[in-house]
Structures are given as structure tokens and as C-alpha cells.
Amino acid sequence: MFSRFWYFVLAAAMGFALAAAFLAHAAYNRHSRSYLADQLRRDRLELELRLRLDARKRIDAIAPMAANSDVRTSLKAASDRPERGLEAPATQLLKGRLEALNRQLEQGQADILFALDARGKIVVRVGGAGTVSKTAGFSKLPVVERALTGFSGDDVWIYNELAYLIAARPVMQGGRYVGALVHAMEIDEALARSLGERLPGASVGFFKGERLIAANAPQNIADAPSSALMETGLRVALKDSSMLSGHRTDPIALGEEAQAQGVYSLVTGSASHAKTGYVVARPLSLLPSPMQLFASAPKEDVDAIPMATVILVPLLLGLLGLGSMYLERDRPFHALRLATDAIALGRSHRLPTTAFRGAHRKLGEDINRALTAIAGDAAAVARTQPADLDEILGSDESKSAKPYFGFAGQSGEQEIPDIPELRSERPEAFEQTPGFEQPPASPFGADPFPGSPSAENSEPFPGSGSFAEAQPPDAPGLVPSAASPFGEPADPASGLVPSTPESPLSPAAPPGAPVSPGAPVSPGAPVPPPPPAAPPVAQSLFSRSAPSRTDDTATGSRSGANAPFADAAASASATSTNGDHSSPLFGDSGSNHTGSNHTGAMAESPGAFEELDFLGNDDDGATMVAEIPRDLLAATSDLTPEEADEVHFKEVYDKFVATQKQCGENASSLTFDKLAATLRRNRDQIVSKHGAKSVRFTVYVKEGKAALKATPIKS
Amino acid sequence: MSRTRKRTLFRGAQLVAGICALSAVLTLESPAFAVPVRGSLLIPKEMLGRVVRDGTDRHYWKIWNGKLGPAPSPVDAGAMVGVALTGPRGKGAAGCSYRLQDGDLTPSTLVVPKSTAITIENTDSFTHQLTAEGVEGFSAIGTAPGNARRVQFARSGHFVIRDALFPHVEGHVHVLNDLVACGRVTSTGGFAFEDIEPGSYRLRVFFRGHELKNQPVVVPDGSEMRLEPIRIDAPSSKERTRAPGTNGT
């Protein structure tokens, strides 16, 4: 039981471990996503901050240009002559000066640098492609408009299909604003790389519409999102209302397998209107299966595992399981194997099933039956059955039918003849009890008691022995004659059946005839035909005393019909030591009497004996017609039948336990409730099957163990 | 009848025919002398301030230089107000010009004739992508520097033109069925229609999505017509900044 429970525990532990693994797997992935989302948000803020600082750097970078005197004077001149513009030499001077200043900015130099007059018209352009008309200007562009009014600022333009970071600064000369400088730096790979270096492990890209215009992926990250991967999220990002309103998107899964996530945001500037923005992306490291927890675990985590616990606890649990397996399976199996070995070696003929429990006991019982069946001795099957209560009484209908009412040589399915009635008043009962119908066949023919000991060895069926002695040598069987001797009153002195010539049990039988239990009960023995009608055996049967017969067997005489009731203890003692073939006895005096009656009945009428062989599984104690103990009858005279049965069950229980103890059996496992339930069940079966009014059970010793017999009561 | 008498009658008939022919010529082809119509608008200054749509002016920094105080933004009423004459004989868009200049539509309030192609010239040094919702054929197509965009409005009403690249660009187009001429508006609010034939017209003033004036004008025959200054009541600030939409009404 424990091992089974242990299997369940192990299965539960395995399930728990699997659940924990899956939970850890899910938690790891969820944490990875959450951590990555937070990291991307931080990256986006970092990138936004970098862009902001870069804008300020560019504004500051052009401050020296705006302060340059040549620049200021040239722009002042251009502003003062808006119609004519700046002269060509002055324009060249200004352009040269701006180029020189721009080069000084090194990494921060502008890709395109504009010098504007006070109206915002382009005076000089440094860098860029194409020509610029003299009427072109930027005065309506917000950043330029602010610069012309005295404010430095920044913006992002889409200038001729390219995206530029713009910084503008006013130029002052003579106490007024004479123009502005516009610094334009293209958003390209260099800018993306520069920003990406400030975000270790992150891929940075800039997009314009659905096209990525610049991107940088870290080289030291194998699975860093590429520009193509970042571009895949643009379609989703460009539909994101949050981003279009000037904020950022939530992390967007990139790629078909969502192997990366990216946060998209529009740039801060006019170009945001053209859906120009940037993306920060990082790879998403998810575990494809719980087993990857081990593979992905860092070394420090592995080192932190309490290896002693991890090893010892499963080892201890495993040993515990092995121990339970040994106790519950291996050891009983070993015992069973030893027992079978003993059988194989000839040291034993049957398995000690009482030494086994559970399935092993059932297996032992089956083996015993099989052994018996193989031996071809069906009677041995019953005899070798252990004196187990359930086995005797049967736990179901099929089992209980046989042991109680089986006749020797008669299967349990055969119909049971009428059961003799019992009366509360014993003598009258004996007198009024009708005889039993003759069974269809002699029980001795079918149940010959092959193992019955000799008569000298306190034969369990002394009646049979005596009967054998009493019957004429030529008597073929124990069939009562038509003029049954049981009709004769018992000899009070001897307790024997009156010696009549007709009686097979007549004392006239040659004394000292060979007592051979096997003779009358041998399977091959001739069986006399049953009498045509049941003789009134009960009267004669119960008018005799089995103890007398027993005593007769031992002593050869008995005094009076009531004597058996007086010396019950002695009789019981003698009977209890008879072993397998001891006469079935009740534990009290009544038992003796009953047994006496039984044996007497057997002696007087084999047919009656056959009729009374309730215990088909116990040939030696099968024949009995109960005589209700007087004290029991007295005690139960005022009780209802059910109450009387309960009182009877209690007595049976006490006797059975006492007998078990006497036999050295373990009586601790048997409770009254269990026994009573069994008795009730069998009582009901007997009553329903045989029409008896009630049933009385007796305790006797069989093969050195306590056993029970049932006696139906007709009235 | 004598030959002399006949000759006299013939000469008389010739004289009558000549007089009749002269009279007919003088009557049918008498020239109506087109005259300029001038006037001025009294525009509140608050109307001429820069209108910035929400979310279009995004930037990190706006840093005062610390030396000179901020200069006032230049006011150019001509770039923001549209003045038009309409009449029963309107056939075209005399005096109407539209261009992209200094980074914005000039003027930002456009009055255009219905079902007549107009040209928007890009005089800037960079590309614009003008578009107008609800106007067929006016999707966001780039107009390179020096090029022009031709569009035609098949329905009368008010439309908004935007630039897909520069959010500050916002032009309000008023499509009129009987547009006669567009007035050239100066930065101070003066306007002039050139070569307006005498007759009855209506003078209409538009500011962004609003029509602020609609008054009759009778152009006399003979000399230049000078209108009395027209006072414009500024719409509420909310109306000024509101984009009326492109419902074509």
C-alpha cells in the first residue's frame, strides 16, 4: 500500500517538478519580455536625450560662426540691400569663411550650411547639391523664423528627400538681427552608429515613412536586430496612434518568430510630419523549452545550486521507495517463494496462506487449490483449506453455499434437503424433529475422508468408526434400514443406538471390527442406495449422545442420555485435541451435546449424517444438527429472534477468539463486528436457501485452528 | 425722272447708309475702358500673427541669444489674406498667382476659379509635397525646386492644402464659380485689381478658412476706382486657428 502511495507521491513530485519547470520557463520568458520592454523604453529615453543633447551641441557649434565678423558684416550687407543682394566677391568671402568655420567643427560639421539675410533669403550655401536661386529663402520655416527673431533652435527637415538635423542661430550685427545660420546634418549611418555606440547592445535606426534610411546594429551581438528586421515593424508602428500623436510605440515584436522587439518614435521636428522617426531594437532571448533553463543558466547560478540537497533528497526518497517495495512486495514474495520451494522440495504439501496477506494470500490459496486439484483429490481441496473464517463461512453466495450445506460428494450446487427442525426443548425437539430426507447419494461415496486418522487416534468421526465397528462386516454402507434404529430410544446407559438387528449401528455389530475410516469413506467404496424415504432419524439421532459415542470410542460406555451434557468439558477437551478429524464441538456443553447428537446420528444413520453435513468443506465436522444450548435458549427465550441471534453471535465470537488463542492463533485482527457481519450474511443465506428459521454456529478446532460450523434451525 | 434728280437721290441714299453704318459701328463697338480698382483692408494685427497648428512646431530648443531682445515677427497681410472680385461675367482668374516661397504657400489664402487649372510654382530651394484632401488629383506629390504643380478644383467651396513634408505649410483654397479677378494684397493690407471693366461686382475678402467680407462694388467707367478702407473684423482666435476642413462648402 505504501509503495503504491509512493508511486503516487513520485508521480505527484514529477508532476510538480514539471509544473515548476514550465512555470519557470513561462516566468523566465515573461520576465525576459518585460525586462526587454523596460530596457527598450530606457533606450528610447536615452536616445531621445542624446538627440536633444546633440541638437544643443550643434546650436552651440555654430555660435562661433554667428559671431564671426566676416559673417556678420556680410549678412548685414546682404540684409541692407535686399534687392541687389550681396556682391559676388563678398559672397565668395562669406562662403569661404563659412567653409573654414564648418571644417573646424570636425565631427559636428554641417553637411549643408546656410547663411540667411534678415529676410530669410539664402545668401550663401555651403555644401549640398544643385543651385540655389537668389529668391530662395527659409523665412517661413519655423526654426528659421525663430532664429531671425533672435532665438536659436533646432528642427528636423526633409530637405530634398533627405532627412537633416537642423540647428539655427541668429546673427547679430550693429544691434540688430542681420540674418541667421542654419546648420544641417544629414541623418545617416554615421549618426546611427554614433548613437548606437551610446546604447550598448541596441540596434538604432532612422526611418522615413516605411523605409529605413539609416541603421546601425552592434557587431558584437550575434542576434542583434538588423535593419531589415527593424524595417519589418514599421508597418505596425506607422499605424500606432500613440506614435503618430508624438509619442512612442510599445515594444513591437520584430520578425516572424518575434526574435526581437523594437520601440518606434517620431523625431522631434518638422520631419515627424513626414513620418520620420527612429527605432531602438534589441534581441529577445526566449527559452524554447523548459530544458533550456539548464543550458541558459549562468555559471554562478549553477554554482549556487545546493548540490547536497539536490542529490541527497532524491536519493533518500528513492531509498524510501525501495524500502517500501521490499517490505510490501519483495519480502512477501520471498516468503511465498520459500513456501513454494518447500513444496517443491517435499517439505510441505501446501502453502501457509495465513502467513501471507493480500494478493499473496489469494495467490497461495489458488496455488493450494491447484495443488489439490492436480492431486486429483477433490476432498483434499476442502480439507486443505485453511481454517479461515471467510473461507469457512464464505464471503459470497458461491463460497458460502458449499461449506455450509455441501454433502460429502455433493457439489455445492446440489439442492440441499430439508433441514431438520430444532426445538428449544431438546428432548421434545428430538422427538419431534422429523428425519431428513435421504440424499441422492451416499456422502461416503463422494466424501470418503481419505485423510481421516485411525480410530485409535481419536477419530473425528467416532461415530463412523463405531459405526464401522457396529455394522456388520458385510454391510455395504451406512444406509439406515427401513426400520431405522434411530427410531429407537437411545440407550441411556451407553448412549448408543439400541442394538437392533436392523441397525447398522447395532451393538450387535462385531466389536473390535477393524476401524478403518478409509474403508467406509473411500472414494471407491460401494455406496448403498439411499432409502426410499427419509427415516425419522432426528428423534433417535438427538436422543443419543455423541459424547457418549465419543466416550464410547474411548471408553466404550456412557451413562445416561444426559450425561453428555454433564461432561461437556471433558468431551470438549478430548475433541479439541482430535485434530482434523475431531468431532465438531461447540465450545460449551451444548456443543458437546450437539456433537454427541451428531456423532450419534452418524452412528445410527449414515443417511442422517449425510443430511447433517452442513460443512461441505469439512468432512470431519460436517455432520451436525444443532441442539440449542439450554442456557442459550433460556437466555434468549425472552428475546426476539434477531436479539437472540446477536447474543448468539457474541457467544460465538467469544468462543471463536478463545479457541483461536488456545490454538495459538492471532486473534487480534478479528473483531466482533466483522465476525457478526459474516455470520449474519451466512445466516441469511442459509435461511433463504433452506427455509430454516435461524442458524446456529459452533466453534470447533480443525487442523489445530479455530473453525466454525453452521447449523440451520427449522423452527 | 431726270438724271440729275436720280443722281441726287443716289447720293442721298449713300449718305444715309454711311451714317447708319457709322452709327452702327459706333454703337456696337464702343470700348468699355477697364480701370484698376484699389482699396485697403484694415486688418487687426492679431490676425496677422503667425498661426501655428498644434503639434506642428516640435523642437528641443528655443534659446534666446541673451544679447538682443526678440525681434517682432514680420507681418505680411498679403501672404495671409485673399481678396477677390466676383461677378456674373467672371470667366477666369485675372491677377491670381500662387507659389511656394520662403518655405510656405504665398498667399496662404488662395482664391481660385472653379474648374480652372491653376499653377503653384515652387520658388523654394527644396521639394514640397502639397496635397489636399477631397480634391481629386491633388495627392502628395513632390514638387522639386523651380517646378510647378498644376491642379484643378472641380467643386466650389473651401479646401485645405498641406505639405506632407512641412507641417507648418497650410493653405486655404476658396473655389468660386464667378471669380473675376484676384487682388494683389500688400503686406500692409492694401490691395489692387488691375483692368477691371466697369460694372457691378462683389468684393470678397477671405482669411484662412473664413470669408470676412462680401460686399458689392460697382466699377465705374472711366478712371481708377479707389474704395474706401474696408474694416475687417477678426474672427475669434479659436476660429482663426481652426482648420475649417475640406467639405467643399
Interface residues (C-beta under 8 A of the other chain):
Chain A: L51 R52 A55 R56 I59 R119 G120 K121 I122 R125 G130 V132 S133 T135 A136 G137 F138 S139 K140 L141 P142 V143 V144 E145 R146 L148 T149 G150 F151 S152 G153 D154 D155 W157 I158 Y159 N160 E161 R169 P170 M172 G175 R176 Y177 S245 G246 T268 G269 S270 A271 S272 H273 A274
Chain B: R50 V52 G55 T56 D57 R58 H59 Y60 W61 K62 I63 W64 N65 K67 L68 G69 P70 A71 P72 S73 P74 Q101 D102 G103 D104 T123 D124 S125 F126 T127 Q129 G142 A144 P145 G146 D163 A164 L165 F166 P167 H168 V169
